[in-house]
Amino acid sequence: MQFTVSQSDFLETFSRVSPAVPSKSTLPILSNVLLKLEGDLLQLIATDLELSVLTEIKVSGIKDGSIAVPAKKVGDIIRELEGMELDFFLDENMHMQIKAGEGEYHVPGISAQDFPSLPEFTGASNFSIEAKRLKSSITRTIFAVSKDELRPALTGVFFEIMPQELKFVTTDGHRLVRIIDQKFEYDGEPQELIVPVKALDMIQRNLPEEGDIVFSIGSNQIMLKLDNITIYSRLIEGKYPHYESVIPKDNDSHLIVSTELFTKMIRRAQIFANPISHQIVLNISSNSIEISAEDIELGGRGSEKISASFNGDDRVVGYNATYVLELMKQIDTDELRIEFGAEKKAGIVRPIEQKENEDFMMLIMPVRLN
């Protein structure tokens, strides 16, 4: 195996697949990237057995071949050879030699036969979604995915696919996010998928600015062919909880407040909150909202009031400041709306205006006041 390629082109291509390499694995081969050369086309493949990615690059091929090379070592040395022309040569000892200028580096490889094969993808159905809408929906839902491995269904994003709408849902038990894409069209049978976070992160990294993205759905996996990368991912098995039952239907009291001012107030109050509970207190009246926090154990208290509009009875409610701030990052309108119902019930957060053909809401559970 022998080829020549520029450092910038190879590094860009290598960086597309390296995020799929697991940081820890009981199988040493998975810490490698497979290089496979045929003519002037070099394929790069990485997998953790749940997520597999394939990309290609044009090189000056001299001799065909294949080898699995350690991802970290190759990535580290390539990054340090900025602006150079790289010559790759696989010797008889299964070492990949990389020559750049006056430098020569030897990286031990592993036989390509030991590298896992790409998943066989059969029996697929397809749906498509605009790249911009997909990227926006992933960004606004992925932060609320649960990290509790004892509840695997909650560790991914739930896709509910129906003929006239596509729903994205995530929850960690403290927050719930639901986006309904009403521009969506699909002519197949309704489907439900739970897509792992790592796969969605990989998809998001490689989405084009424009165009439609086609998802191919197999029996237990999905596949996407983007401009410069093919992504395979297993789906998370299990039934997603009946999330609709936890969304309040009678939150009739509405608070409208400046998104920027509200966010800044929470950041300042959080400085004085207990470092474990992160509790802040909202004291809401018809024309103002006061946010306060106090750390009884360590001392210190902060409070601040701004104008707001509220159509319900005065109330006091507590929230985890960290959770609230993560919700605020998803609001891109000047004002936001928080809908309240009965005491101790979840509050619903929405942008003051919805995007065209979309329904976006976030739910947050209150905390018990100290």
RATABEL-V367152 format. One record per backbone hydrogen bond with DSSP energy under -0.5 kcal/mol. NH is the residue of the N-H (numbers start at 1). CO is the residue of the C=O. Records with the same first field share a line. If there is no record, write none. Layout:
NH = CO / CO
This chain:
2 = 63
3 = 88
4 = 60
5 = 86
7 = 84
10 = 6
11 = 7
12 = 8
13 = 9
14 = 10
15 = 11
16 = 12 / 13
17 = 13 / 14
18 = 14
19 = 15
20 = 17
21 = 18
28 = 26
30 = 27
31 = 28
32 = 29
33 = 69
34 = 45
35 = 67
36 = 43
37 = 65
38 = 41
41 = 38
42 = 40 / 57
43 = 36 / 41
44 = 55
45 = 34
46 = 53
48 = 51
52 = 232
53 = 46
54 = 230
55 = 44
57 = 42
59 = 40
60 = 4
61 = 59
62 = 2
63 = 2
65 = 37
67 = 35
68 = 110
69 = 33 / 67
70 = 108
71 = 31
74 = 70
75 = 71
76 = 72
77 = 73
78 = 74
79 = 75
80 = 76
81 = 78
84 = 81
86 = 5
87 = 99
88 = 3 / 86
89 = 97
90 = 1
91 = 89 / 95
94 = 91
96 = 107
97 = 89 / 95
98 = 105
99 = 87 / 97
100 = 103
103 = 100
105 = 98
107 = 96 / 105
108 = 106
109 = 94
110 = 68
114 = 111
115 = 112
121 = 119
122 = 120
125 = 217
127 = 215
129 = 213
131 = 211
134 = 130
135 = 131
136 = 132
137 = 133
138 = 134
139 = 135
140 = 136
141 = 137 / 138
142 = 138
143 = 139
144 = 141
145 = 142
146 = 154 / 171
149 = 147
151 = 148
154 = 151
155 = 152
156 = 153
157 = 195
158 = 169
159 = 157 / 193
160 = 158 / 167
161 = 159 / 191
162 = 160 / 165
165 = 162
166 = 181
167 = 160
168 = 179
169 = 158
170 = 177
172 = 175
173 = 175
176 = 363
177 = 170
178 = 361
179 = 168
180 = 359
181 = 166 / 179
182 = 180 / 357
183 = 357
184 = 181
186 = 163
191 = 161
193 = 159
195 = 157 / 193
196 = 234
197 = 155
200 = 196
201 = 197
202 = 198
203 = 199
204 = 200
205 = 201
206 = 202 / 203
207 = 203 / 204
213 = 129
215 = 127 / 213
216 = 214 / 223
217 = 125 / 215
218 = 216 / 221
222 = 233
223 = 216
224 = 231
225 = 214
226 = 224 / 229
230 = 54
231 = 224
232 = 52
233 = 222
234 = 50
235 = 220
236 = 194
243 = 241
245 = 242
246 = 243
247 = 244
248 = 246
252 = 250
253 = 340
254 = 252
255 = 338
256 = 309
257 = 336
259 = 334
260 = 334
262 = 258
263 = 259
264 = 260
265 = 261
266 = 262
267 = 263
268 = 264
269 = 265
270 = 266
271 = 267 / 268
272 = 269
273 = 270
278 = 274
280 = 319
281 = 292
282 = 317
283 = 281 / 290
284 = 282 / 315
285 = 288
289 = 306
290 = 283
291 = 304
292 = 281
293 = 302
295 = 300
296 = 294
299 = 295
302 = 293
304 = 291
306 = 289
308 = 287
309 = 256
310 = 286
311 = 254
315 = 284
317 = 282
318 = 367
319 = 280
321 = 278 / 319
324 = 320
325 = 321
326 = 322
327 = 323
328 = 324
329 = 325
330 = 327
331 = 328
332 = 330
336 = 257
337 = 350
338 = 255
339 = 348
340 = 253 / 338
345 = 342
347 = 364
348 = 339
349 = 347 / 362
350 = 337
352 = 335
358 = 355
359 = 180
361 = 178
362 = 349
363 = 176
364 = 347
365 = 174
367 = 318
